[in-house]
Amino acid sequence: MKRIFFSSLLLIGLSGIALGAPHQLTPESGLAQIVFVPSTDAMLVSLTSRTRIVNPANCSVTDSGYATHPSDGGRSLYHDFLREAYFQVYSVKLLISGTSCALNRPRIIGVIPGTVIID
């Protein structure tokens, strides 16, 4: 039931994204770290995957993961998805903007839940 609810919310979060933009998905991965930046109401996210950072907008900081942007209307929804995935040990795919950065990092514009990670 939780997975169905989580996936349904995702559709709401992605509904405002323009189709046809040069956005890219990260590979499915667990979350290594999430850092809240309260001064800007943003979040920094590092993935456990050892693959190269997806950076279609050529952002300047590429060695510390991804970030949400303080002006995005859906950021609280992305934050909820990411927090839930981190604490419940779900994998995720991140939809990364092809046109802009957040805090000089690749900008998260969507979160797609994956599966429960079992070690």
VEXBABA-631716 format. One record per atom (N, C-alpha, C): residue in three letters; y, x, z. Coordinates in steps of 0.05 Angstrom, whole numbers, plus 32768, in hexadecimal, padded with zeros to 4 digits. Layout:
% residues N
ALAYXZ;...
***
This chain:
% residues 119
MET7FE880108000;MET800080008000;MET801980118000;LYS801980278010;LYS803080388011;LYS803680447FF6;ARG8022804D7FE8;ARG802580597FCE;ARG803280467FBA;ILE8029802D7FBA;ILE803480197FA8;ILE805180147FAE;PHE805880127FC8;PHE8074800E7FD0;PHE808580267FC8;PHE807B803E7FCC;PHE808980577FC6;PHE808E80587FA8;SER807A80517F97;SER807D80527F7A;SER8090803C7F70;SER809080257F7D;SER80A280107F75;SER80BF80187F7A;LEU80C480257F91;LEU80DF802E7F96;LEU80E880437F82;LEU80D680537F78;LEU80DC80677F65;LEU80E8805A7F4C;LEU80DD80457F43;LEU80E780377F2B;LEU8104802F7F2F;ILE810B80267F46;ILE8126801F7F4C;ILE813880387F4A;GLY812F804E7F55;GLY813E80667F56;GLY814380727F3A;LEU8130806F7F28;LEU8132807A7F0D;LEU813F80677EF9;SER8144804F7F01;SER814E803B7EEE;SER816A80417EE3;GLY817A80517EF2;GLY819580577EE9;GLY819780707ED8;ILE8181807E7ED3;ILE818280977EC4;ILE818480917EA6;ALA8196809E7E99;ALA819A809A7E7C;ALA818180A57E6D;LEU817780957E5B;LEU8161809E7E4B;LEU816B80B07E34;GLY815B80C37E2C;GLY816280D47E16;GLY817180ED7E1F;ALA817980EF7E38;ALA818681087E41;ALA8172811E7E43;PRO817A81377E42;PRO8168814E7E42;PRO815D81557E5E;HIS815581417E6D;HIS814B81467E88;HIS812E81507E86;GLN8125815E7E9B;GLN810A81697E9C;GLN80FD81637EB7;LEU80E281617EB6;LEU80D2815E7ECF;LEU80C881787ED8;THR80C6817C7EF2;THR80B981937EFD;THR809B818D7EFC;PRO808A81A17EFE;PRO806D819C7F02;PRO8069818E7F1D;GLU8053817F7F1F;GLU804D81727F38;GLU804881877F4D;SER805481847F64;SER805281997F79;SER8057818D7F94;GLY804D819B7FA9;GLY805481947FC4;GLY8070819E7FCA;LEU807B81957FE1;LEU8095819E7FE9;LEU809281B47FFE;ALA809E81CB7FF8;ALA809C81E2800B;ALA80B281DF8020;GLN80C981D58018;GLN80DF81D3802C;GLN80F381BE8022;ILE80FF81AF8034;ILE8116819F802E;ILE812B81A68043;VAL814481A98039;VAL815A81B0804B;VAL8170819C8046;PHE8179818F805C;PHE818F817D805A;PHE81A9818C805C;VAL81BC8185804C;VAL81D78191804C;VAL81EA817B8055;PRO81ED8177806F;PRO81FD81608079;PRO821A81608070;SER82268178806D;SER824281798065;SER8247816D804A;THR8233816C8039;THR82378161801E;THR822481498019;ASP82148142802C;ASP8200812C8029;ASP81EE81328010;ALA81E4814A8010;ALA81D281537FFB;ALA81B8815E8007;MET81A481647FF7;MET818B816F8000;MET818381857FED;LEU8179819B7FF8;LEU816D81B17FE9;LEU814F81AE7FEB;VAL814181B27FD5;VAL812481AE7FD4;VAL811681C67FC7;SER810281D17FD4;SER80F181E67FC9;SER80D581DB7FC6;LEU80C981E27FAF;LEU80AE81D97FAA;LEU809981EF7FB0;THR808181E77FB6;THR806B81FA7FBB;THR806182077FA1;SER806681FB7F8B;SER805D82057F71;SER806A82207F6C;ARG805B82327F61;ARG8065824D7F5B;ARG806F824F7F3E;THR807382387F31;THR807C82397F15;THR809A823E7F15;ARG80A482467EFE;ARG80C0824B7EF9;ARG80D182327EFF;ILE80E982367F0A;ILE80FB82207F10;ILE810382127EF6;VAL810181F77EF6;VAL810A81E87EDF;VAL812881E67EE0;ASN813681F07ECC;ASN815381F37ECC;ASN816081EC7EB1;PRO815D81D37EA8;PRO816781CD7E8D;PRO818581CE7E8B;ALA819481CD7EA1;ALA81B281CE7EA0;ALA81BC81EA7EA4;ASN81AA81FD7EA5;ASN81B2821A7EA9;ASN81C4821E7EC2;CYS81BB82137ED9;CYS81CA82167EF2;CYS81C882337EFB;SER81DC823C7F0A;SER81DE82587F12;SER81CB82617F28;VAL81C3824F7F3A;VAL81B182567F50;VAL8195824C7F49;THR8183825E7F44;THR816882567F3B;THR815282627F4C;ASP8159826D7F63;ASP814482797F74;ASP813F826A7F8E;SER814B82527F91;SER814782437FAA;SER814282267FA5;GLY8136821E7F8F;GLY812E82037F8B;GLY814381F17F7F;TYR814381D87F88;TYR815381C27F7B;TYR816581B57F90;ALA817881A57F87;ALA818A81977F99;ALA8191817C7F8F;THR8198816A7FA2;THR81A381507F9B;THR81C181547F9A;HIS81CF81427F8C;HIS81EC81457F89;HIS81FA81307F9B;PRO820E81397FAA;PRO821B81277FBD;PRO8227810D7FB1;SER822D810D7F97;SER823A80F67F8B;SER822580E27F7E;ASP820C80EA7F7E;ASP81F880D87F72;ASP81F380BF7F83;GLY81F680A87F77;GLY81F1808F7F85;GLY81D5808C7F90;GLY81C280987F82;GLY81A680967F8A;GLY819C80AB7F9D;ARG81AE80BD7FA6;ARG81A480D47FB6;ARG819780CC7FD0;SER81A080B77FDD;SER819280AF7FF6;SER817680A67FF0;LEU817280997FD9;LEU815780917FD1;LEU814680AA7FCC;TYR815180BE7FBD;TYR814280D77FB8;TYR813C80E57FD2;HIS815080E57FE5;HIS814B80F17FFF;HIS813480E4800E;ASP813480C9800D;ASP811E80BA801A;ASP810380C2800D;PHE810280C27FF3;PHE80E980CA7FE5;PHE80E080E67FED;LEU80F280F87FED;LEU80EC81147FF3;LEU80E381188010;ARG80F1810B8022;ARG80EA810D803E;ARG80CE81018043;GLU80C980EA8037;GLU80AF80DD803A;GLU809980EF802E;ALA809E80FA8016;ALA808A810C800A;ALA80858125801B;TYR809A81308026;TYR809781488037;TYR80878142804F;PHE808D812D805E;PHE807F81288077;PHE8064811C8073;GLN805F810D805D;GLN804581018058;GLN803481138046;VAL803E812A803E;VAL8031813E802E;VAL802881328013;TYR803B81268005;TYR8037811D7FEA;TYR804181337FD7;SER803681347FC0;SER804181447FAB;SER805681347F9C;VAL806881417F8E;VAL807D81337F7F;VAL808281417F65;LYS808F81347F52;LYS809B813F7F3B;LYS80B981397F3E;LEU80CA814C7F38;LEU80E781477F39;LEU80F281457F1D;LEU810281317F18;LEU8110812F7EFF;LEU812B813E7F02;ILE812F81527EF1;ILE814681647EF3;ILE8159815F7EDC;SER8173815E7EE4;SER818881587ED0;SER818A816F7EBB;GLY818D81677EA3;GLY8191817A7E8D;GLY81AE817F7E87;THR81C081717E96;THR81DC81737E90;THR81EE817C7EA7;SER81E4817D7EC0;SER81F581857ED6;SER81E581917EED;CYS81F3819F7EFF;CYS81E681AC7F16;CYS81F0819F7F2F;ALA81E281A57F45;ALA81EB819C7F60;ALA81EA81B57F72;LEU820181BA7F7F;LEU820381D27F90;LEU81FA81EB7F81;ASN820081EC7F68;ASN81FA82037F56;ASN81DC82067F50;ARG81CC81F27F58;ARG81AF81F27F54;ARG81A781DC7F40;PRO818F81DD7F35;PRO818681C77F24;PRO818781AC7F34;ARG819281987F27;ARG8199817F7F34;ARG8182816A7F32;ILE817981617F4A;ILE8165814C7F4B;ILE817181317F44;ILE816681247F30;ILE817081097F29;ILE815A80F47F2B;GLY814380FC7F33;GLY812D80E97F37;GLY811680F77F45;VAL810680E77F53;VAL80EE80F17F61;VAL80D780DF7F59;ILE80C180EB7F50;ILE80A980DD7F49;ILE809380E57F5D;PRO808980D17F6C;PRO807480D87F80;PRO805A80DF7F72;GLY804C80F17F7F;GLY803280FA7F74;GLY801C80EF7F86;THR800A81017F8F;THR7FF380FA7F9F;THR7FF581077FBA;VAL7FE480FD7FCC;VAL7FE281097FE7;VAL7FD581247FE4;ILE7FE081397FF0;ILE7FD481547FEF;ILE7FC281578007;ILE7FA9815F8001;ILE7F9581638016;ILE7F8C81808014;ASP7F8F818F8029;ASP7F8781AB802A;ASP7F6B81AE8035;
***
